[in-house]
Amino acid sequence: QVQLVESGGGLVQAGGSLRLSCAASGRTVSSSAMGWYRQAPGKRREVVATISSGGSTYYADSVKGRFTISRDNTKNTVYLQMNSLKPEDTAVYYCHYGLGPYDYWGQGTQVTVSS
């Protein structure tokens, strides 16, 4: 069983920054791929960024150059540093842990970017 707890969301003005954290328990964050997804009202959940067990990263085109995913194995935590935020980044952000055929999700954290 994997438990994921996100934190760090909030309200920020356009151009601002936020750092999301995802603390994992039950498994080590370095043992599998992890990622951040987001879901805006009325839209489907979409991938934002992922990091593999080997450290390779992937970013959606919409966030490339603005967001950075990272991992701290000592704290068993994955981060999403979000800079130059735009109103279209407003969504609930979810942490994901993939383990074979199983998917684990956090409860989500709201990010709201005002114009």
DOLOKE-626943 format. One record per atom (N, C-alpha, C, CB): x negated, y negated, z; residue in three letters; atom name; residue number from 1. Coordinates in Angstrom, 3 decimals, padded with zeros to 6 digits, m for minus. Each point is the difference from the previous one (the first is absolute). Glycine has a CB too. Layout:
N
<node <X, Y, Z>, Ala, CA, NUM>
...
% end
This chain:
115
<node <m000.851, 001.181, 000.000>, Gln, N, 1>
<node <000.851, m001.181, 000.000>, Gln, CA, 1>
<node <m000.895, m001.243, 000.000>, Gln, C, 1>
<node <001.862, 001.244, 001.232>, Gln, CB, 1>
<node <m001.510, m002.199, m002.037>, Val, N, 2>
<node <m000.729, m001.254, m000.093>, Val, CA, 2>
<node <000.944, m001.133, 000.383>, Val, C, 2>
<node <m001.528, 000.922, m001.813>, Val, CB, 2>
<node <001.068, m001.788, 002.655>, Gln, N, 3>
<node <000.776, m001.194, 000.344>, Gln, CA, 3>
<node <m000.766, m001.234, m000.421>, Gln, C, 3>
<node <001.079, 001.186, 001.935>, Gln, CB, 3>
<node <m000.357, m002.096, m002.562>, Leu, N, 4>
<node <m000.599, m001.233, m000.521>, Leu, CA, 4>
<node <000.744, m001.189, 000.592>, Leu, C, 4>
<node <m000.701, 001.152, m002.157>, Leu, CB, 4>
<node <m000.036, m002.110, 002.668>, Val, N, 5>
<node <000.604, m001.194, 000.580>, Val, CA, 5>
<node <m000.621, m001.228, m000.652>, Val, C, 5>
<node <000.431, 001.193, 002.199>, Val, CB, 5>
<node <000.399, m001.946, m002.924>, Glu, N, 6>
<node <m000.477, m001.217, m000.659>, Glu, CA, 6>
<node <000.177, m001.207, 000.914>, Glu, C, 6>
<node <000.568, 000.982, m002.242>, Glu, CB, 6>
<node <m001.399, m001.961, 002.001>, Ser, N, 7>
<node <000.116, m001.285, 000.696>, Ser, CA, 7>
<node <m000.655, m001.073, m000.848>, Ser, C, 7>
<node <000.005, 001.132, 002.264>, Ser, CB, 7>
<node <000.255, m002.383, m001.915>, Gly, N, 8>
<node <m000.669, m001.106, m000.665>, Gly, CA, 8>
<node <000.858, m000.794, m000.962>, Gly, C, 8>
<node <m002.014, 001.302, 000.242>, Gly, CB, 8>
<node <003.242, m000.857, m000.471>, Gly, N, 9>
<node <000.866, m000.759, m000.887>, Gly, CA, 9>
<node <000.444, m001.302, 000.638>, Gly, C, 9>
<node <000.763, 002.127, m001.024>, Gly, CB, 9>
<node <m000.095, m002.949, 000.225>, Gly, N, 10>
<node <000.491, m001.266, 000.529>, Gly, CA, 10>
<node <000.382, m000.949, m001.100>, Gly, C, 10>
<node <m001.413, 000.311, 001.985>, Gly, CB, 10>
<node <001.600, m001.563, m001.601>, Leu, N, 11>
<node <000.370, m001.065, m000.920>, Leu, CA, 11>
<node <m001.226, m000.868, m000.261>, Leu, C, 11>
<node <002.401, 000.019, 000.828>, Leu, CB, 11>
<node <m002.680, m000.254, m002.097>, Val, N, 12>
<node <m001.164, m000.797, m000.373>, Val, CA, 12>
<node <000.350, m000.848, m001.207>, Val, C, 12>
<node <m001.577, 001.748, 000.910>, Val, CB, 12>
<node <000.931, m002.877, m001.043>, Gln, N, 13>
<node <000.217, m000.843, m001.165>, Gln, CA, 13>
<node <m000.784, 000.526, m001.199>, Gln, C, 13>
<node <000.384, m001.973, 001.504>, Gln, CB, 13>
<node <000.104, 001.651, m002.672>, Ala, N, 14>
<node <m000.706, 000.385, m001.222>, Ala, CA, 14>
<node <m001.444, m000.502, 000.056>, Ala, C, 14>
<node <002.168, m000.058, m001.312>, Ala, CB, 14>
<node <m003.073, 000.939, 000.888>, Gly, N, 15>
<node <m001.414, m000.323, 000.073>, Gly, CA, 15>
<node <m000.678, 000.472, 001.264>, Gly, C, 15>
<node <000.499, m001.923, m001.389>, Gly, CB, 15>
<node <000.305, 002.350, 002.357>, Gly, N, 16>
<node <m000.539, 000.448, 001.266>, Gly, CA, 16>
<node <m000.453, 001.448, m000.030>, Gly, C, 16>
<node <001.468, m001.633, 001.103>, Gly, CB, 16>
<node <m001.870, 002.117, 000.072>, Ser, N, 17>
<node <m000.534, 001.357, 000.124>, Ser, CA, 17>
<node <000.637, 000.728, 001.162>, Ser, C, 17>
<node <m002.150, m000.758, m000.990>, Ser, CB, 17>
<node <002.198, 002.067, 000.865>, Leu, N, 18>
<node <000.413, 000.883, 001.077>, Leu, CA, 18>
<node <m000.830, 001.271, m000.086>, Leu, C, 18>
<node <002.355, m000.957, 000.013>, Leu, CB, 18>
<node <m002.538, 001.611, 001.123>, Arg, N, 19>
<node <m000.645, 001.312, 000.002>, Arg, CA, 19>
<node <000.936, 001.009, 000.655>, Arg, C, 19>
<node <m002.308, m001.058, 000.087>, Arg, CB, 19>
<node <002.664, 002.070, m000.852>, Leu, N, 20>
<node <000.830, 001.074, 000.522>, Leu, CA, 20>
<node <m000.886, 001.125, 000.525>, Leu, C, 20>
<node <001.850, m000.599, m001.610>, Leu, CB, 20>
<node <m001.391, 001.237, 002.670>, Ser, N, 21>
<node <m000.710, 001.134, 000.567>, Ser, CA, 21>
<node <000.921, 001.208, 000.039>, Ser, C, 21>
<node <m001.447, m001.539, 001.370>, Ser, CB, 21>
<node <000.872, 002.701, m001.553>, Cys, N, 22>
<node <000.743, 001.254, 000.086>, Cys, CA, 22>
<node <m000.810, 000.947, 000.874>, Cys, C, 22>
<node <001.079, m000.328, m002.299>, Cys, CB, 22>
<node <m000.622, 000.522, 003.517>, Ala, N, 23>
<node <m000.675, 000.892, 000.934>, Ala, CA, 23>
<node <000.583, 001.397, m000.127>, Ala, C, 23>
<node <m000.455, m001.913, 001.577>, Ala, CB, 23>
<node <m000.399, 002.891, m001.794>, Ala, N, 24>
<node <000.437, 001.377, m000.198>, Ala, CA, 24>
<node <m000.312, 000.845, 001.222>, Ala, C, 24>
<node <m000.349, m000.246, m002.460>, Ala, CB, 24>
<node <001.208, 001.217, 002.702>, Ser, N, 25>
<node <m000.252, 001.008, 001.035>, Ser, CA, 25>
<node <000.424, 001.354, m000.545>, Ser, C, 25>
<node <000.341, m001.690, 001.876>, Ser, CB, 25>
<node <m000.992, 002.703, m001.403>, Gly, N, 26>
<node <000.306, 001.341, m000.456>, Gly, CA, 26>
<node <m000.970, 000.519, m001.049>, Gly, C, 26>
<node <002.350, m000.484, 000.507>, Gly, CB, 26>
<node <m002.886, m000.402, m001.305>, Arg, N, 27>
<node <m000.998, 000.351, m001.010>, Arg, CA, 27>
<node <m000.959, m001.180, m000.117>, Arg, C, 27>
<node <001.629, 001.520, m001.277>, Arg, CB, 27>
<node <m002.831, m001.248, 000.778>, Thr, N, 28>
<node <m000.946, m001.100, m000.216>, Thr, CA, 28>
<node <000.267, m000.663, m001.338>, Thr, C, 28>
<node <m001.722, 001.168, 001.402>, Thr, CB, 28>
<node <001.574, m002.483, m001.441>, Val, N, 29>
<node <000.323, m000.750, m001.216>, Val, CA, 29>
<node <m000.936, 000.333, m001.138>, Val, C, 29>
<node <000.893, m001.818, 001.409>, Val, CB, 29>
<node <m002.061, 002.346, m001.091>, Ser, N, 30>
<node <m000.971, 000.300, m001.052>, Ser, CA, 30>
<node <000.219, 001.369, m000.627>, Ser, C, 30>
<node <m001.617, m001.451, 001.182>, Ser, CB, 30>
<node <002.555, 002.220, m000.654>, Ser, N, 31>
<node <000.167, 001.376, m000.477>, Ser, CA, 31>
<node <000.916, 000.126, m001.205>, Ser, C, 31>
<node <m000.384, 000.724, 002.308>, Ser, CB, 31>
<node <001.049, m001.816, m002.673>, Ser, N, 32>
<node <000.904, 000.050, m001.147>, Ser, CA, 32>
<node <000.175, m001.397, m000.556>, Ser, C, 32>
<node <001.195, 002.004, 000.947>, Ser, CB, 32>
<node <m000.517, m002.065, m002.075>, Ala, N, 33>
<node <000.281, m001.311, m000.596>, Ala, CA, 33>
<node <001.043, m000.738, 000.826>, Ala, C, 33>
<node <m000.561, 000.889, m002.287>, Ala, CB, 33>
<node <000.377, m002.188, 002.374>, Met, N, 34>
<node <000.982, m000.851, 000.663>, Met, CA, 34>
<node <000.285, m001.193, m000.888>, Met, C, 34>
<node <m000.782, 000.736, 002.285>, Met, CB, 34>
<node <001.916, m001.353, m002.047>, Gly, N, 35>
<node <000.354, m001.130, m000.845>, Gly, CA, 35>
<node <000.992, m000.920, 000.643>, Gly, C, 35>
<node <m000.452, 001.396, m001.934>, Gly, CB, 35>
<node <000.605, m002.534, 001.298>, Trp, N, 36>
<node <001.020, m000.979, 000.364>, Trp, CA, 36>
<node <000.990, m000.125, m001.151>, Trp, C, 36>
<node <m001.630, m001.258, 001.490>, Trp, CB, 36>
<node <002.896, 001.286, m001.155>, Tyr, N, 37>
<node <001.087, m000.182, m000.947>, Tyr, CA, 37>
<node <000.869, m001.146, 000.499>, Tyr, C, 37>
<node <m000.035, 002.457, m000.672>, Tyr, CB, 37>
<node <000.844, m002.983, m000.218>, Arg, N, 38>
<node <000.918, m001.052, 000.424>, Arg, CA, 38>
<node <001.332, 000.142, m000.716>, Arg, C, 38>
<node <m001.934, m001.527, 000.452>, Arg, CB, 38>
<node <002.956, 001.003, 000.205>, Gln, N, 39>
<node <001.336, 000.039, m000.576>, Gln, CA, 39>
<node <000.689, m001.325, 000.271>, Gln, C, 39>
<node <000.136, 002.505, 000.304>, Gln, CB, 39>
<node <000.180, m003.188, m001.385>, Ala, N, 40>
<node <000.720, m001.265, 000.094>, Ala, CA, 40>
<node <001.501, 000.279, m000.087>, Ala, C, 40>
<node <m001.952, m001.266, m001.037>, Ala, CB, 40>
<node <002.792, 000.369, 001.529>, Pro, N, 41>
<node <001.446, 000.226, m000.056>, Pro, CA, 41>
<node <000.478, 000.254, m001.426>, Pro, C, 41>
<node <000.263, m001.449, 002.014>, Pro, CB, 41>
<node <000.486, 002.522, m002.177>, Gly, N, 42>
<node <000.561, 000.320, m001.296>, Gly, CA, 42>
<node <m000.967, 000.615, m000.985>, Gly, C, 42>
<node <001.527, m001.818, 000.400>, Gly, CB, 42>
<node <m002.742, 002.109, 000.070>, Lys, N, 43>
<node <m001.011, 000.569, m000.900>, Lys, CA, 43>
<node <m000.489, 001.344, 000.535>, Lys, C, 43>
<node <m000.702, m002.320, m000.707>, Lys, CB, 43>
<node <000.074, 003.063, m000.168>, Arg, N, 44>
<node <m000.551, 001.290, 000.386>, Arg, CA, 44>
<node <m001.317, m000.190, 000.757>, Arg, C, 44>
<node <001.105, 001.079, m001.997>, Arg, CB, 44>
<node <m001.416, m000.100, 002.828>, Arg, N, 45>
<node <m001.277, m000.034, 000.701>, Arg, CA, 45>
<node <m001.120, 000.172, m001.027>, Arg, C, 45>
<node <001.049, 000.937, 002.132>, Arg, CB, 45>
<node <m002.095, m001.734, m001.989>, Glu, N, 46>
<node <m001.096, 000.041, m000.957>, Glu, CA, 46>
<node <m001.331, 000.076, 000.733>, Glu, C, 46>
<node <001.367, m001.304, m001.655>, Glu, CB, 46>
<node <m002.338, 001.910, 000.995>, Val, N, 47>
<node <m001.325, 000.095, 000.593>, Val, CA, 47>
<node <m000.687, m001.355, m000.093>, Val, C, 47>
<node <m000.157, 002.450, m000.605>, Val, CB, 47>
<node <m000.562, m002.779, 001.673>, Val, N, 48>
<node <m000.771, m001.238, 000.046>, Val, CA, 48>
<node <m001.494, 000.315, m000.125>, Val, C, 48>
<node <001.782, m001.094, 001.438>, Val, CB, 48>
<node <m002.252, 002.006, m000.587>, Ala, N, 49>
<node <m001.415, 000.366, 000.010>, Ala, CA, 49>
<node <m000.147, 001.351, 000.668>, Ala, C, 49>
<node <m000.713, m002.423, 000.059>, Ala, CB, 49>
<node <m000.293, 003.169, m000.503>, Thr, N, 50>
<node <m000.294, 001.298, 000.611>, Thr, CA, 50>
<node <m001.500, 000.141, 000.207>, Thr, C, 50>
<node <002.038, 001.019, m001.081>, Thr, CB, 50>
<node <m002.385, m000.139, 002.021>, Ile, N, 51>
<node <m001.403, 000.317, 000.241>, Ile, CA, 51>
<node <m000.097, 001.511, 000.175>, Ile, C, 51>
<node <m000.466, m002.277, 001.086>, Ile, CB, 51>
<node <m000.441, 002.893, m001.828>, Ser, N, 52>
<node <m000.139, 001.452, 000.049>, Ser, CA, 52>
<node <m000.856, 000.405, 001.194>, Ser, C, 52>
<node <000.240, 000.128, m002.504>, Ser, CB, 52>
<node <m000.293, 001.163, 002.751>, Ser, N, 53>
<node <m000.842, 000.492, 001.086>, Ser, CA, 53>
<node <m001.463, m000.330, m000.259>, Ser, C, 53>
<node <001.642, 001.842, 000.436>, Ser, CB, 53>
<node <m002.009, m001.965, m001.695>, Gly, N, 54>
<node <m001.371, m000.337, m000.350>, Gly, CA, 54>
<node <m000.283, m001.489, m000.026>, Gly, C, 54>
<node <m000.045, 002.067, m001.292>, Gly, CB, 54>
<node <001.093, m002.862, 001.470>, Gly, N, 55>
<node <m000.175, m001.445, 000.057>, Gly, CA, 55>
<node <000.328, m000.738, m001.286>, Gly, C, 55>
<node <m001.713, 000.436, 001.662>, Gly, CB, 55>
<node <002.105, 000.290, m002.702>, Ser, N, 56>
<node <000.388, m000.674, m001.243>, Ser, CA, 56>
<node <001.306, m000.737, 000.210>, Ser, C, 56>
<node <m001.176, 001.746, m001.375>, Ser, CB, 56>
<node <001.273, m002.926, 000.772>, Thr, N, 57>
<node <001.187, m000.826, 000.183>, Thr, CA, 57>
<node <000.720, m000.232, m001.321>, Thr, C, 57>
<node <m001.097, m001.102, 001.951>, Thr, CB, 57>
<node <002.386, 000.841, m001.817>, Tyr, N, 58>
<node <000.865, m000.334, m001.137>, Tyr, CA, 58>
<node <000.868, m001.169, 000.420>, Tyr, C, 58>
<node <000.011, 002.398, m000.873>, Tyr, CB, 58>
<node <000.211, m003.314, m000.059>, Tyr, N, 59>
<node <000.861, m001.143, 000.257>, Tyr, CA, 59>
<node <000.996, m000.180, m001.131>, Tyr, C, 59>
<node <m001.826, m001.088, 001.314>, Tyr, CB, 59>
<node <003.036, 000.741, m000.961>, Ala, N, 60>
<node <000.963, m000.397, m001.012>, Ala, CA, 60>
<node <m000.495, m001.275, m000.678>, Ala, C, 60>
<node <001.905, 001.067, 001.299>, Ala, CB, 60>
<node <m001.585, m001.212, m002.561>, Asp, N, 61>
<node <m000.462, m001.173, m000.749>, Asp, CA, 61>
<node <000.433, m001.299, 000.664>, Asp, C, 61>
<node <000.092, 001.346, m002.095>, Asp, CB, 61>
<node <001.077, m001.328, 002.695>, Ser, N, 62>
<node <000.554, m001.223, 000.578>, Ser, CA, 62>
<node <m000.778, m000.504, 001.222>, Ser, C, 62>
<node <002.215, 000.739, m000.836>, Ser, CB, 62>
<node <m003.047, 000.125, 001.429>, Val, N, 63>
<node <m000.725, m000.415, 001.206>, Val, CA, 63>
<node <m001.514, 000.035, m000.179>, Val, C, 63>
<node <001.902, 000.850, 001.341>, Val, CB, 63>
<node <m002.375, m000.420, m002.486>, Lys, N, 64>
<node <m001.450, 000.083, m000.229>, Lys, CA, 64>
<node <m000.650, m001.356, 000.197>, Lys, C, 64>
<node <000.349, 001.884, m001.611>, Lys, CB, 64>
<node <m001.457, m001.872, 002.323>, Gly, N, 65>
<node <m000.724, m001.233, 000.255>, Gly, CA, 65>
<node <000.524, m000.784, 001.189>, Gly, C, 65>
<node <m000.480, m000.071, m002.394>, Gly, CB, 65>
<node <001.640, 000.464, 002.927>, Arg, N, 66>
<node <000.584, m000.713, 001.151>, Arg, CA, 66>
<node <000.074, 000.884, 001.245>, Arg, C, 66>
<node <001.328, m001.394, m001.595>, Arg, CB, 66>
<node <m001.081, 002.678, 001.404>, Phe, N, 67>
<node <000.161, 000.936, 001.119>, Phe, CA, 67>
<node <m001.196, 000.943, 000.064>, Phe, C, 67>
<node <002.513, m000.135, m000.203>, Phe, CB, 67>
<node <m002.845, 000.556, 001.417>, Thr, N, 68>
<node <m001.077, 000.955, 000.199>, Thr, CA, 68>
<node <000.432, 001.052, 001.009>, Thr, C, 68>
<node <m001.716, m001.762, m000.540>, Thr, CB, 68>
<node <001.617, 003.022, 000.146>, Ile, N, 69>
<node <000.299, 001.107, 000.918>, Ile, CA, 69>
<node <m001.321, 000.503, 000.572>, Ile, C, 69>
<node <002.106, 000.660, m001.299>, Ile, CB, 69>
<node <m002.088, m000.354, 002.595>, Ser, N, 70>
<node <m001.213, 000.507, 000.639>, Ser, CA, 70>
<node <000.385, 000.968, 001.111>, Ser, C, 70>
<node <m001.251, m002.132, m000.551>, Ser, CB, 70>
<node <000.224, 002.792, 001.073>, Arg, N, 71>
<node <000.260, 001.047, 000.993>, Arg, CA, 71>
<node <m001.066, m000.080, 001.091>, Arg, C, 71>
<node <001.079, 001.500, m001.754>, Arg, CB, 71>
<node <m000.668, m001.397, 002.991>, Asp, N, 72>
<node <m000.926, 000.068, 001.129>, Asp, CA, 72>
<node <000.169, 001.367, 000.648>, Asp, C, 72>
<node <000.087, m002.528, 000.387>, Asp, CB, 72>
<node <m001.013, 003.418, m000.667>, Asn, N, 73>
<node <000.129, 001.369, 000.506>, Asn, CA, 73>
<node <m000.103, 000.059, 001.523>, Asn, C, 73>
<node <m000.965, 000.832, m002.146>, Asn, CB, 73>
<node <000.205, m001.755, 002.750>, Thr, N, 74>
<node <m000.154, 000.024, 001.454>, Thr, CA, 74>
<node <001.306, m000.355, 000.707>, Thr, C, 74>
<node <m002.411, m000.610, m000.276>, Thr, CB, 74>
<node <003.239, m000.189, m000.394>, Lys, N, 75>
<node <001.288, m000.390, 000.578>, Lys, CA, 75>
<node <001.155, 000.782, m000.612>, Lys, C, 75>
<node <m000.923, m002.275, 000.421>, Lys, CB, 75>
<node <000.600, 003.143, m001.381>, Asn, N, 76>
<node <001.028, 000.778, m000.698>, Asn, CA, 76>
<node <001.104, m000.915, m000.533>, Asn, C, 76>
<node <m000.504, 001.982, 001.473>, Asn, CB, 76>
<node <000.073, m003.038, m002.126>, Thr, N, 77>
<node <000.922, m001.046, m000.456>, Thr, CA, 77>
<node <m000.344, m000.408, m001.425>, Thr, C, 77>
<node <000.293, m000.824, 002.366>, Thr, CB, 77>
<node <000.748, 000.569, m003.137>, Val, N, 78>
<node <m000.144, m000.529, m001.345>, Val, CA, 78>
<node <000.553, m001.417, m000.016>, Val, C, 78>
<node <000.172, 002.318, m001.029>, Val, CB, 78>
<node <m000.836, m003.186, 000.286>, Tyr, N, 79>
<node <000.383, m001.405, m000.051>, Tyr, CA, 79>
<node <000.360, m000.423, m001.420>, Tyr, C, 79>
<node <m001.488, m000.452, 001.959>, Tyr, CB, 79>
<node <002.274, m000.598, m002.043>, Leu, N, 80>
<node <000.254, m000.662, m001.268>, Leu, CA, 80>
<node <m000.181, m001.492, 000.231>, Leu, C, 80>
<node <001.615, 001.823, m000.784>, Leu, CB, 80>
<node <m002.707, m002.363, 000.279>, Gln, N, 81>
<node <m000.247, m001.434, 000.073>, Gln, CA, 81>
<node <000.670, m000.649, m001.194>, Gln, C, 81>
<node <m002.197, 000.328, 001.228>, Gln, CB, 81>
<node <003.089, m001.256, m000.966>, Met, N, 82>
<node <000.762, m000.645, m001.064>, Met, CA, 82>
<node <m000.320, m001.488, m000.004>, Met, C, 82>
<node <001.845, 001.725, 000.183>, Met, CB, 82>
<node <m002.443, m002.186, m001.262>, Asn, N, 83>
<node <m000.353, m001.411, m000.163>, Asn, CA, 83>
<node <000.793, m000.606, m001.151>, Asn, C, 83>
<node <m002.311, 000.444, 000.905>, Asn, CB, 83>
<node <002.335, m001.744, m000.952>, Ser, N, 84>
<node <000.687, m000.730, m001.076>, Ser, CA, 84>
<node <001.415, 000.538, m000.196>, Ser, C, 84>
<node <m002.212, m000.435, m001.127>, Ser, CB, 84>
<node <002.920, 000.583, 002.211>, Leu, N, 85>
<node <001.337, 000.587, m000.071>, Leu, CA, 85>
<node <000.956, m000.860, m000.809>, Leu, C, 85>
<node <m000.401, 001.066, 002.203>, Leu, CB, 85>
<node <001.301, m000.379, m002.891>, Lys, N, 86>
<node <000.992, m000.651, m000.844>, Lys, CA, 86>
<node <001.406, 000.374, 000.496>, Lys, C, 86>
<node <m001.599, 000.031, m001.993>, Lys, CB, 86>
<node <002.594, m000.831, 001.688>, Pro, N, 87>
<node <001.370, 000.351, 000.408>, Pro, CA, 87>
<node <000.430, 001.377, m000.507>, Pro, C, 87>
<node <000.546, m002.428, 000.001>, Pro, CB, 87>
<node <m001.040, 002.823, m001.162>, Glu, N, 88>
<node <000.370, 001.311, m000.539>, Glu, CA, 88>
<node <m000.640, 001.168, 000.752>, Glu, C, 88>
<node <000.256, m001.094, m002.205>, Glu, CB, 88>
<node <m001.139, 000.800, 003.146>, Asp, N, 89>
<node <m000.557, 001.049, 000.860>, Asp, CA, 89>
<node <000.939, 000.323, 001.169>, Asp, C, 89>
<node <m002.315, m000.752, m000.634>, Asp, CB, 89>
<node <003.366, m000.008, 000.773>, Thr, N, 90>
<node <000.955, 000.233, 001.083>, Thr, CA, 90>
<node <000.631, 001.378, m000.138>, Thr, C, 90>
<node <000.458, m002.465, 000.146>, Thr, CB, 90>
<node <m000.567, 003.262, 000.918>, Ala, N, 91>
<node <000.510, 001.372, m000.015>, Ala, CA, 91>
<node <m000.245, 000.636, 001.363>, Ala, C, 91>
<node <m000.430, 000.201, m002.494>, Ala, CB, 91>
<node <000.997, 000.977, 002.672>, Val, N, 92>
<node <m000.385, 000.843, 001.125>, Val, CA, 92>
<node <m001.161, 000.864, m000.476>, Val, C, 92>
<node <002.372, 000.017, 000.996>, Val, CB, 92>
<node <m003.450, m000.041, m000.243>, Tyr, N, 93>
<node <m001.197, 000.745, m000.365>, Tyr, CA, 93>
<node <m000.078, 001.279, 000.838>, Tyr, C, 93>
<node <m001.195, m002.149, m000.639>, Tyr, CB, 93>
<node <000.937, 003.259, m000.050>, Tyr, N, 94>
<node <m000.040, 001.315, 000.649>, Tyr, CA, 94>
<node <m001.373, 000.640, m000.175>, Tyr, C, 94>
<node <002.468, 000.286, m000.399>, Tyr, CB, 94>
<node <m002.920, 000.339, 001.441>, Cys, N, 95>
<node <m001.230, 000.791, m000.044>, Cys, CA, 95>
<node <000.369, 001.434, m000.370>, Cys, C, 95>
<node <m001.133, m001.486, 001.744>, Cys, CB, 95>
<node <000.308, 002.106, m002.554>, His, N, 96>
<node <000.260, 001.365, m000.456>, His, CA, 96>
<node <m001.232, 000.874, 000.205>, His, C, 96>
<node <001.649, m000.869, m001.687>, His, CB, 96>
<node <m001.383, 002.105, 002.098>, Tyr, N, 97>
<node <m001.053, 001.007, 000.151>, Tyr, CA, 97>
<node <000.451, 001.235, m000.754>, Tyr, C, 97>
<node <m000.743, m000.907, 002.270>, Tyr, CB, 97>
<node <m000.078, 001.352, m003.220>, Gly, N, 98>
<node <000.338, 001.183, m000.772>, Gly, CA, 98>
<node <m000.836, 001.177, 000.439>, Gly, C, 98>
<node <000.649, m001.431, m001.925>, Gly, CB, 98>
<node <000.013, 002.546, 002.220>, Leu, N, 99>
<node <m000.697, 001.201, 000.436>, Leu, CA, 99>
<node <000.603, 001.186, m000.725>, Leu, C, 99>
<node <m000.517, m001.003, 002.268>, Leu, CB, 99>
<node <m000.150, 001.406, m003.361>, Gly, N, 100>
<node <000.549, 001.086, m000.802>, Gly, CA, 100>
<node <001.373, m000.382, m000.517>, Gly, C, 100>
<node <m001.297, 001.682, 001.333>, Gly, CB, 100>
<node <002.290, m000.819, m001.099>, Pro, N, 101>
<node <001.352, m000.297, m000.498>, Pro, CA, 101>
<node <000.793, m000.929, 000.919>, Pro, C, 101>
<node <m000.024, 002.218, m001.104>, Pro, CB, 101>
<node <m000.605, m002.662, 002.175>, Tyr, N, 102>
<node <000.726, m000.788, 000.992>, Tyr, CA, 102>
<node <m000.338, m001.477, m000.096>, Tyr, C, 102>
<node <000.034, 001.982, 001.491>, Tyr, CB, 102>
<node <000.985, m002.788, m001.283>, Asp, N, 103>
<node <m000.153, m001.452, 000.028>, Asp, CA, 103>
<node <000.441, m000.524, 001.355>, Asp, C, 103>
<node <000.373, m000.145, m002.493>, Asp, CB, 103>
<node <m001.194, m000.708, 003.046>, Tyr, N, 104>
<node <000.323, m000.629, 001.274>, Tyr, CA, 104>
<node <000.029, m001.505, m000.200>, Tyr, C, 104>
<node <m001.053, 001.903, 001.304>, Tyr, CB, 104>
<node <002.052, m002.537, m000.688>, Trp, N, 105>
<node <000.189, m001.438, m000.146>, Trp, CA, 105>
<node <000.100, m000.656, 001.371>, Trp, C, 105>
<node <001.156, 000.354, m002.207>, Trp, CB, 105>
<node <m001.645, m001.589, 002.256>, Gly, N, 106>
<node <000.222, m000.796, 001.187>, Gly, CA, 106>
<node <001.383, m000.617, m000.038>, Gly, C, 106>
<node <m002.449, m000.463, 000.172>, Gly, CB, 106>
<node <002.760, m000.308, 000.853>, Gln, N, 107>
<node <001.332, m000.594, 000.117>, Gln, CA, 107>
<node <000.140, m001.270, m000.837>, Gln, C, 107>
<node <000.164, 000.960, 002.292>, Gln, CB, 107>
<node <m001.260, m001.491, m002.753>, Gly, N, 108>
<node <000.026, m001.203, m000.826>, Gly, CA, 108>
<node <m000.197, m001.271, 000.811>, Gly, C, 108>
<node <001.499, 001.193, m001.561>, Gly, CB, 108>
<node <m002.083, m002.178, 000.911>, Thr, N, 109>
<node <m000.174, m001.313, 000.611>, Thr, CA, 109>
<node <000.372, m001.063, m001.037>, Thr, C, 109>
<node <m001.843, 000.865, 001.552>, Thr, CB, 109>
<node <002.620, m001.839, m001.113>, Gln, N, 110>
<node <000.516, m001.018, m000.914>, Gln, CA, 110>
<node <m001.058, m001.073, m000.259>, Gln, C, 110>
<node <002.341, 000.434, 000.831>, Gln, CB, 110>
<node <m002.530, m000.740, m002.104>, Val, N, 111>
<node <m000.850, m001.124, m000.415>, Val, CA, 111>
<node <000.878, m000.963, m000.787>, Val, C, 111>
<node <m002.118, 001.448, m000.076>, Val, CB, 111>
<node <002.163, m002.687, 000.524>, Thr, N, 112>
<node <000.791, m001.024, m000.664>, Thr, CA, 112>
<node <m000.913, m001.167, m000.350>, Thr, C, 112>
<node <002.100, 000.702, 001.246>, Thr, CB, 112>
<node <m002.122, m001.047, m002.536>, Val, N, 113>
<node <m000.838, m001.104, m000.468>, Val, CA, 113>
<node <000.907, m001.121, m000.476>, Val, C, 113>
<node <m001.875, 001.581, m000.663>, Val, CB, 113>
<node <001.769, m002.720, 001.294>, Ser, N, 114>
<node <000.840, m001.138, m000.358>, Ser, CA, 114>
<node <m000.715, m000.882, m001.022>, Ser, C, 114>
<node <001.085, 000.063, 002.277>, Ser, CB, 114>
<node <m000.288, m000.673, m003.131>, Ser, N, 115>
<node <m000.583, m000.861, m001.056>, Ser, CA, 115>
<node <m000.122, m001.429, 000.459>, Ser, C, 115>
<node <000.966, 001.482, m001.731>, Ser, CB, 115>
% end
